[in-house]
Amino acid sequence: MKDLSNYRKSYEKSELLETNIPEDPINLFNKWFHETEDFGGVEEVNAMTISTIGMDGFPKSRVVLLKKYNEEGFTFFTNYHSEKGKAITNNPNVCLSFFWTSQERQVIIKGLAEKTSDLVSDNYFDSRPDGSKLGAIVSDQSRVITSRDVLFMRLKELELFYEGKSIPRPSHWGGYIVKPIEVEFWQGRSNRLHDRIRYQLQNDFNWKIERVSP
């Protein structure tokens, strides 16, 4: 067993104060996203962890890629028949989290996931390379398979079938948009006295802003 008790880092790069934040969390998310992108040191700034409550009652987290965000919410794409897709159908309450180590920042988003329109899913699918399109058709995501060869054989069959043809989006693959009800911004600070600012959506659709103890 490895003892990790001495793994420590002092966070001192920035601060998060009530005097320099917008009223809307999406605006602050946008600012942080671009600051992280411009600073560098994070290979995929849009990589996020999504946590769902599985059919077995256990939470499960995995990394997916954010493909769009705006005032309405945060959009990603996946197989609707996957484990996460079934979990969302059963319980649309999800949590997204970003950890941007280069900036010593986290963003944690609670929200409700719902399918995007067919048009949104079609447009994104059409923008993907052909290999990614075929991969979405080949994979019965989260299902047990006998070997990797099964995937390669199916891919070769589809490559021949769709040669010179357009590849349609399968109906079981598309987007989800997570509409936030709570967004927390975490900025690392020295002595573990981190800044935590929480936005909570109110009944009048305004955001309540509070500081949370670290």
C-alpha positions as CSV (number, residue, x, y, z in Angstrom):
1,M,0.0,0.0,0.0
2,K,1.3,3.5,-0.9
3,D,0.9,6.3,1.6
4,L,-0.2,9.5,-0.1
5,S,-0.6,11.6,3.0
6,N,2.4,13.8,2.0
7,Y,1.0,14.6,-1.5
8,R,0.2,18.3,-1.0
9,K,0.2,21.4,-3.2
10,S,-0.2,25.0,-2.3
11,Y,-2.8,26.8,-4.5
12,E,-1.9,30.4,-5.0
13,K,-2.6,31.4,-8.6
14,S,-5.8,33.4,-8.3
15,E,-8.8,34.4,-6.2
16,L,-12.5,34.5,-6.6
17,L,-14.3,37.4,-5.0
18,E,-17.9,38.6,-5.0
19,T,-16.8,41.9,-6.3
20,N,-15.5,40.5,-9.7
21,I,-18.1,38.0,-10.7
22,P,-21.2,38.3,-13.0
23,E,-24.8,37.7,-12.0
24,D,-25.1,34.7,-14.4
25,P,-22.9,31.6,-13.9
26,I,-22.7,30.9,-17.6
27,N,-20.8,34.2,-18.1
28,L,-18.3,33.2,-15.4
29,F,-18.0,29.7,-16.9
30,N,-17.2,31.2,-20.3
31,K,-14.6,33.5,-18.8
32,W,-12.9,30.6,-16.9
33,F,-13.1,28.3,-19.9
34,H,-11.3,30.8,-22.2
35,E,-8.8,31.7,-19.6
36,T,-7.9,28.0,-19.2
37,E,-7.7,27.5,-22.9
38,D,-5.5,30.6,-23.4
39,F,-3.2,29.7,-20.4
40,G,-2.5,26.2,-21.8
41,G,-1.5,23.1,-19.8
42,V,-4.8,21.4,-20.2
43,E,-5.0,19.1,-23.2
44,E,-8.8,18.9,-23.5
45,V,-10.4,21.9,-21.7
46,N,-13.8,20.6,-22.7
47,A,-13.3,17.3,-20.9
48,M,-15.8,16.9,-18.1
49,T,-16.9,14.3,-15.6
50,I,-20.6,13.4,-15.7
51,S,-22.1,11.5,-12.7
52,T,-25.4,9.7,-13.0
53,I,-27.4,7.4,-10.7
54,G,-27.3,4.0,-12.3
55,M,-30.1,1.4,-12.6
56,D,-28.5,-0.4,-9.6
57,G,-28.8,2.7,-7.4
58,F,-25.1,3.5,-7.4
59,P,-23.6,6.7,-8.7
60,K,-21.2,6.4,-11.6
61,S,-18.8,9.0,-13.0
62,R,-17.1,9.0,-16.4
63,V,-15.4,11.6,-18.6
64,V,-17.2,12.9,-21.7
65,L,-16.5,15.9,-23.9
66,L,-18.5,19.1,-23.7
67,K,-19.5,20.1,-27.3
68,K,-21.6,23.2,-26.7
69,Y,-22.6,25.6,-23.9
70,N,-24.9,28.6,-23.8
71,E,-27.5,30.2,-21.5
72,E,-29.7,27.1,-21.9
73,G,-27.1,24.6,-20.7
74,F,-24.3,22.2,-21.5
75,T,-24.4,19.8,-24.4
76,F,-22.7,16.5,-25.0
77,F,-23.3,13.5,-27.3
78,T,-23.5,9.8,-26.6
79,N,-25.3,6.5,-27.3
80,Y,-28.8,6.7,-25.8
81,H,-28.7,2.9,-25.1
82,S,-25.5,3.2,-23.1
83,E,-25.3,2.8,-19.4
84,K,-25.3,6.5,-18.9
85,G,-28.2,6.9,-21.4
86,K,-30.3,4.4,-19.5
87,A,-29.4,6.1,-16.2
88,I,-30.5,9.5,-17.5
89,T,-33.8,8.1,-18.8
90,N,-34.4,6.6,-15.3
91,N,-33.2,9.7,-13.4
92,P,-32.3,12.9,-15.3
93,N,-30.6,14.5,-12.3
94,V,-26.9,14.6,-13.1
95,C,-23.7,16.4,-12.1
96,L,-21.0,17.7,-14.3
97,S,-17.5,18.7,-13.1
98,F,-14.5,20.3,-14.6
99,F,-11.0,20.3,-13.0
100,W,-8.6,22.7,-14.6
101,T,-5.3,22.0,-12.9
102,S,-3.4,24.7,-14.7
103,Q,-5.6,27.3,-13.2
104,E,-6.3,25.5,-9.9
105,R,-10.0,25.7,-10.6
106,Q,-13.0,23.4,-10.5
107,V,-16.6,23.9,-11.7
108,I,-19.4,21.7,-10.4
109,I,-22.8,21.8,-12.1
110,K,-26.0,20.1,-10.9
111,G,-28.7,20.0,-13.5
112,L,-31.4,18.1,-15.4
113,A,-30.4,16.2,-18.6
114,E,-32.7,16.0,-21.5
115,K,-32.3,14.9,-25.1
116,T,-31.5,17.6,-27.7
117,S,-33.6,18.0,-30.8
118,D,-33.1,15.7,-33.7
119,L,-31.8,18.7,-35.7
120,V,-29.1,19.4,-33.1
121,S,-28.0,15.8,-33.1
122,D,-28.1,15.5,-36.9
123,N,-26.0,18.6,-37.3
124,Y,-23.3,17.5,-34.9
125,F,-23.3,13.9,-36.3
126,D,-22.8,15.3,-39.8
127,S,-19.8,17.3,-38.6
128,R,-17.9,14.2,-37.4
129,P,-15.3,12.3,-39.5
130,D,-16.7,9.2,-41.2
131,G,-14.7,7.0,-38.9
132,S,-16.4,8.5,-35.8
133,K,-19.8,8.2,-37.5
134,L,-19.2,4.5,-38.2
135,G,-17.9,4.0,-34.7
136,A,-21.1,5.3,-33.3
137,I,-23.0,2.7,-35.4
138,V,-20.6,-0.2,-34.6
139,S,-20.6,0.1,-30.9
140,D,-23.5,-1.2,-28.7
141,Q,-22.0,1.0,-26.0
142,S,-21.7,-0.6,-22.5
143,R,-22.8,-4.1,-23.7
144,V,-20.5,-7.1,-23.2
145,I,-18.7,-8.4,-26.3
146,T,-16.6,-11.5,-26.9
147,S,-13.6,-9.7,-28.2
148,R,-12.3,-6.5,-29.9
149,D,-12.3,-8.4,-33.2
150,V,-16.1,-8.2,-33.2
151,L,-15.8,-4.4,-33.5
152,F,-13.2,-4.5,-36.2
153,M,-15.2,-7.0,-38.3
154,R,-18.4,-4.9,-38.0
155,L,-16.5,-1.7,-38.9
156,K,-15.0,-3.2,-42.0
157,E,-18.5,-4.4,-43.1
158,L,-19.9,-0.9,-42.6
159,E,-17.0,0.7,-44.4
160,L,-17.8,-1.4,-47.5
161,F,-21.5,-0.8,-47.2
162,Y,-21.2,3.0,-46.9
163,E,-18.4,3.5,-49.4
164,G,-19.3,6.5,-51.4
165,K,-22.5,7.0,-49.5
166,S,-23.6,9.4,-46.8
167,I,-23.7,7.9,-43.3
168,P,-27.0,8.7,-41.4
169,R,-27.1,9.3,-37.7
170,P,-28.5,6.2,-35.9
171,S,-31.7,7.0,-33.9
172,H,-30.1,5.6,-30.7
173,W,-27.2,8.2,-30.8
174,G,-27.5,11.9,-30.1
175,G,-27.2,14.8,-27.7
176,Y,-28.1,15.6,-24.2
177,I,-28.3,19.1,-22.8
178,V,-27.8,19.5,-19.0
179,K,-29.9,22.5,-17.8
180,P,-28.2,23.8,-14.7
181,I,-30.0,24.5,-11.4
182,E,-26.7,25.0,-9.4
183,V,-23.2,25.9,-10.4
184,E,-20.3,26.1,-8.0
185,F,-17.0,27.7,-8.8
186,W,-13.9,26.6,-6.8
187,Q,-10.7,28.5,-6.9
188,G,-7.7,27.0,-5.0
189,R,-6.2,29.3,-2.4
190,S,-3.4,29.0,0.1
191,N,-3.7,27.2,3.5
192,R,-6.7,25.2,2.0
193,L,-8.9,28.3,2.5
194,H,-10.2,27.9,-1.1
195,D,-12.8,30.3,-2.6
196,R,-16.1,28.6,-3.3
197,I,-18.9,30.7,-4.9
198,R,-22.2,28.9,-5.5
199,Y,-25.0,30.0,-7.9
200,Q,-28.5,28.5,-7.3
201,L,-31.4,29.0,-9.7
202,Q,-34.5,30.6,-8.1
203,N,-38.2,30.3,-9.0
204,D,-38.0,33.7,-10.7
205,F,-35.1,32.3,-12.9
206,N,-32.6,34.7,-11.2
207,W,-29.5,33.2,-9.6
208,K,-28.8,33.4,-5.9
209,I,-25.1,33.8,-5.2
210,E,-23.5,32.7,-2.0
211,R,-20.0,32.0,-0.7
212,V,-19.5,28.5,0.8
213,S,-16.9,27.7,3.4
214,P,-14.0,25.5,2.1
